[in-house]
């Protein structure tokens, strides 16, 4: 905790330094202690503690303790944010992706470059990534459509004598609506289906021609039956695919 970050330690007397050291080494206790408690634990006197409090800019111990408690809460909140940031960096660790990721990206982008039509399909959060991917492909001059409506008539875009691609985004690989849409494709032999998922052994993955997979440990979060699983790996792969086109 950097509560005393602007304090010049050399300006403190030996007694005040003892008080200072006790406070910075016991931050969680200070908001609940009395002047006498700090004095006893720092082996000083209540008068010395009062003098120290005045020296650092407070008129009373109550004012100091309240300020210290607020700063402690802020520090704890910042620590929580830092932990969350570190967690998200861990999600994008190289070990969480297939060791042949570069080959996977190259293989799929070669197919996307030659495609006459690419449908990017997903449901929920995955659908948003599908739409984002299609938009980036469109901006690069490729014929792509983003779909997040599971009853969308995808068969109307697939034709014989053209190169058809279906890019499926599904975190679990178990979404029933996606399974049904893939099973309903009429020109199955004419459509290359690639799945981006965390489970290459999932039912959806097994219906696809190719899978780009990733790994996430303990990343699924459900709140009121809504899945808030992280989509960072899928978004990362989408960026790699579109940047490599």
C-alpha positions as CSV (number, residue, x, y, z in Angstrom):
1,X,0.0,0.0,0.0
2,X,1.4,3.4,-1.1
3,X,-0.4,5.6,1.5
4,X,2.9,7.3,2.4
5,X,4.3,7.6,-1.1
6,X,4.9,11.3,-0.7
7,X,6.4,11.2,2.8
8,X,10.1,11.9,3.2
9,X,11.2,9.2,5.7
10,X,14.4,11.1,6.5
11,X,12.3,13.9,7.9
12,X,10.9,11.7,10.6
13,X,12.4,11.2,14.1
14,X,13.4,7.8,15.2
15,X,10.2,7.4,17.2
16,X,8.1,8.6,14.3
17,X,9.9,6.1,12.0
18,X,8.8,3.3,14.4
19,X,5.2,4.4,14.2
20,X,5.5,4.7,10.4
21,X,7.0,1.2,10.1
22,X,4.2,-0.3,12.2
23,X,1.5,1.3,10.2
24,X,2.8,0.3,6.8
25,X,3.5,-3.3,8.0
26,X,0.0,-3.7,9.4
27,X,-2.3,-1.9,7.0
28,X,-5.4,-4.1,7.5
29,X,-5.3,-3.5,11.3
30,X,-5.0,0.3,11.4
31,X,-8.6,1.3,10.5
32,X,-9.8,-0.7,13.6
33,X,-7.2,0.4,16.1
34,X,-7.1,3.2,18.7
35,X,-4.2,5.6,19.2
36,X,-3.2,3.6,22.3
37,X,-3.2,0.4,20.4
38,X,-0.8,1.8,17.8
39,X,1.4,3.3,20.5
40,X,1.7,0.0,22.4
41,X,2.4,-2.1,19.3
42,X,5.0,0.4,18.0
43,X,6.6,0.7,21.5
44,X,6.0,4.5,21.5
45,X,3.6,6.8,23.3
46,X,0.1,8.1,22.4
47,X,1.5,11.6,22.3
48,X,4.1,10.5,19.7
49,X,1.4,8.9,17.6
50,X,-0.7,12.1,17.7
51,X,2.4,14.1,16.8
52,X,3.0,11.8,13.8
53,X,-0.6,12.1,12.7
54,X,-0.3,15.9,12.8
55,X,3.0,15.9,11.0
56,X,1.5,14.0,8.0
57,X,-1.3,16.5,7.7
58,X,-4.2,15.4,9.8
59,X,-5.9,17.3,12.6
60,X,-7.2,14.2,14.4
61,X,-6.7,10.5,14.6
62,X,-10.3,10.0,13.5
63,X,-9.6,11.9,10.3
64,X,-6.4,9.9,9.7
65,X,-8.1,6.6,10.3
66,X,-11.0,7.3,8.0
67,X,-8.6,8.5,5.2
68,X,-6.5,5.4,5.7
69,X,-9.5,3.1,5.5
70,X,-10.6,4.7,2.3
71,X,-7.1,4.5,0.8
72,X,-6.9,0.8,1.8
73,X,-10.2,0.0,0.0
74,X,-8.9,1.8,-3.1
75,X,-5.7,-0.2,-3.0
76,X,-7.6,-3.5,-2.6
77,X,-9.8,-2.6,-5.5
78,X,-6.8,-1.8,-7.7
79,X,-5.2,-5.0,-6.7
80,X,-8.4,-6.8,-7.8
81,X,-8.2,-5.1,-11.1
82,X,-4.6,-6.0,-11.5
83,X,-5.3,-9.6,-10.7
84,X,-8.1,-9.6,-13.3
85,X,-5.8,-8.1,-15.9
86,X,-3.1,-10.7,-15.2
87,X,-5.8,-13.4,-15.5
88,X,-6.7,-12.2,-19.0
89,X,-3.1,-12.1,-20.1
90,X,-2.8,-15.7,-18.9
91,X,-5.8,-16.6,-21.1
92,X,-3.8,-15.6,-24.1
93,X,-0.7,-17.5,-23.2
94,X,0.9,-19.4,-26.1
95,X,0.3,-22.7,-24.3
96,X,-3.4,-22.2,-24.4
97,X,-3.4,-22.6,-28.2
98,X,-2.6,-25.5,-30.5
99,X,1.2,-25.8,-31.1
100,X,0.4,-25.8,-34.8
101,X,-1.6,-22.6,-34.6
102,X,0.5,-20.9,-37.3
103,X,-0.2,-23.8,-39.6
104,X,-3.9,-23.8,-38.7
105,X,-4.2,-20.1,-39.5
106,X,-2.3,-20.5,-42.8
107,X,-4.5,-23.4,-43.9
108,X,-7.8,-21.7,-43.2
109,X,-6.8,-18.3,-44.6
110,X,-5.7,-20.0,-47.9
111,X,-9.2,-21.4,-48.1
112,X,-10.9,-18.1,-47.2
113,X,-8.9,-16.2,-49.9
114,X,-10.3,-18.5,-52.5
115,X,-13.8,-18.7,-51.2
116,X,-16.7,-17.2,-53.3
117,X,-18.8,-16.8,-50.1
118,X,-17.9,-17.1,-46.4
119,X,-20.6,-17.3,-43.8
120,X,-19.4,-16.5,-40.3
121,X,-21.8,-18.1,-37.9
122,X,-22.3,-18.2,-34.1
123,X,-24.9,-17.7,-31.4
124,X,-24.9,-15.3,-28.5
125,X,-21.5,-13.9,-27.8
126,X,-19.9,-16.1,-30.4
127,X,-22.4,-14.6,-32.9
128,X,-21.0,-11.2,-32.2
129,X,-17.5,-12.4,-33.0
130,X,-18.8,-14.0,-36.2
131,X,-20.3,-10.7,-37.2
132,X,-17.1,-8.9,-36.4
133,X,-15.1,-11.4,-38.4
134,X,-17.4,-11.0,-41.4
135,X,-17.2,-7.2,-41.2
136,X,-13.4,-7.3,-41.2
137,X,-13.4,-9.6,-44.2
138,X,-15.8,-7.4,-46.1
139,X,-13.6,-4.4,-45.4
140,X,-10.8,-6.3,-47.0
141,X,-12.8,-7.0,-50.2
142,X,-14.0,-10.6,-49.4
143,X,-17.6,-11.7,-49.8
144,X,-18.6,-12.5,-46.2
145,X,-21.8,-12.5,-44.1
146,X,-22.0,-12.5,-40.4
147,X,-24.9,-14.6,-38.9
148,X,-26.1,-14.9,-35.3
149,X,-29.7,-15.9,-36.0
150,X,-29.8,-19.7,-35.9
151,X,-32.9,-19.8,-38.2
152,X,-31.2,-17.7,-40.9
153,X,-31.5,-19.5,-44.3
154,X,-27.8,-20.3,-44.8
155,X,-28.6,-22.7,-47.6
156,X,-29.7,-19.8,-49.8
157,X,-26.0,-18.7,-50.1
158,X,-24.4,-22.1,-50.9
159,X,-24.4,-23.1,-54.5
160,X,-22.7,-25.7,-56.7
161,X,-19.7,-24.7,-58.8
162,X,-18.6,-22.1,-56.2
163,X,-16.3,-22.3,-53.2
164,X,-18.5,-22.1,-50.1
165,X,-17.1,-21.7,-46.6
166,X,-18.9,-21.8,-43.2
167,X,-16.8,-20.4,-40.3
168,X,-18.4,-21.5,-37.1
169,X,-17.7,-19.9,-33.7
170,X,-18.7,-21.9,-30.7
171,X,-17.0,-21.9,-27.3
172,X,-18.4,-25.2,-26.0
173,X,-19.0,-26.9,-29.3
174,X,-22.2,-28.3,-27.9
175,X,-24.8,-25.8,-28.9
176,X,-27.8,-27.7,-30.2
177,X,-28.9,-24.9,-32.6
178,X,-25.5,-24.9,-34.3
179,X,-25.5,-28.7,-34.6
180,X,-28.9,-28.5,-36.3
181,X,-27.8,-25.8,-38.7
182,X,-24.7,-27.8,-39.8
183,X,-26.8,-30.9,-40.2
184,X,-29.3,-29.0,-42.4
185,X,-26.8,-28.0,-45.0
186,X,-28.0,-29.4,-48.3
187,X,-24.8,-29.1,-50.3
188,X,-22.6,-30.6,-47.6
189,X,-20.0,-31.8,-50.0
190,X,-19.7,-28.4,-51.5
191,X,-19.1,-26.5,-48.2
192,X,-15.9,-26.3,-46.2
193,X,-16.8,-26.0,-42.6
194,X,-14.2,-24.7,-40.1
195,X,-14.9,-24.5,-36.3
196,X,-13.2,-22.2,-33.8
197,X,-13.8,-23.8,-30.4
198,X,-12.2,-24.7,-27.1
199,X,-13.2,-28.4,-27.5
200,X,-12.0,-30.1,-30.6
201,X,-13.7,-33.3,-29.5
202,X,-17.1,-31.6,-29.2
203,X,-20.2,-32.7,-31.3
204,X,-19.9,-29.5,-33.4
205,X,-16.2,-30.0,-34.1
206,X,-16.8,-33.6,-35.2
207,X,-19.2,-32.3,-37.9
208,X,-16.6,-29.9,-39.3
209,X,-13.9,-30.3,-41.9
210,X,-11.3,-28.4,-39.8
211,X,-11.0,-27.2,-36.2
212,X,-8.9,-24.4,-34.7
213,X,-8.9,-25.1,-31.1
214,X,-7.8,-23.4,-27.9
215,X,-7.7,-24.2,-24.2
216,X,-9.3,-22.3,-21.2
217,X,-9.1,-23.5,-17.6
218,X,-12.0,-22.6,-15.3
219,X,-13.1,-19.8,-17.6
220,X,-16.9,-20.5,-17.8
221,X,-19.1,-18.2,-15.7
222,X,-22.9,-18.5,-15.6
223,X,-25.0,-15.8,-14.1
224,X,-28.8,-16.1,-14.0
225,X,-28.4,-18.8,-16.7
226,X,-26.5,-16.5,-19.0
227,X,-23.1,-17.7,-20.1
228,X,-20.3,-15.1,-19.6
229,X,-17.4,-17.3,-20.6
230,X,-14.5,-15.4,-22.0
231,X,-14.3,-14.9,-25.7
232,X,-10.8,-13.6,-25.8
233,X,-9.2,-16.7,-27.5
234,X,-11.9,-16.8,-30.2
235,X,-11.5,-13.1,-30.8
236,X,-7.7,-13.5,-30.9
237,X,-8.1,-16.3,-33.5
238,X,-10.5,-14.1,-35.5
239,X,-8.0,-11.3,-35.5
240,X,-5.2,-13.7,-36.7
241,X,-7.4,-15.0,-39.5
242,X,-8.5,-11.6,-40.8
243,X,-5.0,-10.0,-40.4
244,X,-3.5,-12.9,-42.4
245,X,-5.8,-12.7,-45.3
